[in-house]
Amino acid sequence: MGDLVFVADSHLNAEEQQTDRFARFLLDIGRTADKVILVGDIFDLWIARAGLELPFHRRVVEAVATLAGAGVQVLYVEGNRDYFVAE
């Protein structure tokens, strides 16, 4: 049985170094985690609509997709600064 990891309230913004560290963190925990639960407000503000996502959003979303593609179950609970993620 692997790790269960909760991540909440990271409030990432366009700061490239911070976003890159977070994406690497996700990929690193994917080596031992069975399940990762992102408990909202991973970004300072996230409007999850095509054309409104910024490059730093995409980097993190791609890291999450890599986790899921490796068999890690990823769940996201919308925070109060997340919009349209459930759709």
C-alpha positions in Angstrom: 0.0 0.0 0.0 1.4 3.4 -1.0 1.2 6.8 0.6 -1.9 9.0 0.8 -0.9 12.6 0.2 -3.0 15.7 0.9 -2.0 19.1 -0.6 -3.9 22.2 0.2 -3.8 26.0 -0.2 -0.5 26.2 -2.2 -1.8 29.5 -3.8 0.6 29.2 -6.7 1.0 32.3 -8.9 3.0 33.1 -12.0 6.3 32.8 -10.1 8.1 30.3 -12.3 10.5 28.9 -9.8 7.7 28.2 -7.2 5.5 26.5 -9.9 8.4 24.4 -11.1 9.2 23.2 -7.6 5.6 22.3 -7.0 5.4 20.4 -10.3 8.6 18.5 -9.4 7.1 17.8 -5.9 4.1 16.2 -7.5 6.2 14.0 -9.7 8.4 13.0 -6.8 5.5 12.0 -4.5 4.1 10.0 -7.4 6.9 7.4 -6.8 5.4 6.3 -3.5 1.8 7.6 -3.5 -1.2 5.6 -4.3 -3.5 8.6 -3.9 -3.1 12.4 -4.0 -5.9 14.6 -2.9 -5.5 18.3 -3.9 -7.7 20.1 -1.4 -8.4 23.4 -3.3 -6.7 26.7 -3.8 -3.6 25.1 -5.4 -3.4 28.3 -7.4 -4.0 31.8 -6.1 -6.7 32.0 -8.7 -7.8 29.4 -11.2 -10.5 29.8 -13.8 -10.3 26.4 -15.5 -11.6 27.4 -18.9 -9.8 27.1 -22.2 -8.2 30.5 -23.1 -8.2 31.6 -19.4 -5.5 29.2 -18.1 -2.0 30.6 -18.0 1.3 28.7 -18.7 1.9 28.1 -15.0 -1.5 26.5 -14.6 -0.7 24.2 -17.5 2.6 23.1 -16.0 0.9 22.0 -12.8 -2.0 20.4 -14.7 0.4 18.5 -16.9 2.2 17.2 -13.7 -1.1 16.0 -12.3 -1.9 14.3 -15.6 1.5 12.5 -15.5 0.7 11.3 -11.9 -2.7 10.0 -13.1 -1.1 8.4 -16.1 1.3 6.5 -13.8 -1.6 5.0 -11.9 -1.8 7.5 -9.0 -5.4 8.3 -8.1 -5.7 12.1 -8.0 -8.8 13.8 -6.5 -9.4 17.6 -6.5 -11.7 19.4 -4.1 -12.5 22.9 -5.4 -11.5 25.7 -3.1 -13.0 29.2 -2.8 -10.5 30.5 -5.4 -11.2 27.8 -8.0 -13.8 28.2 -10.7 -15.1 25.6 -13.2 -12.7 22.9 -12.2 -15.5 20.4 -11.7 -16.7 20.8 -15.2 
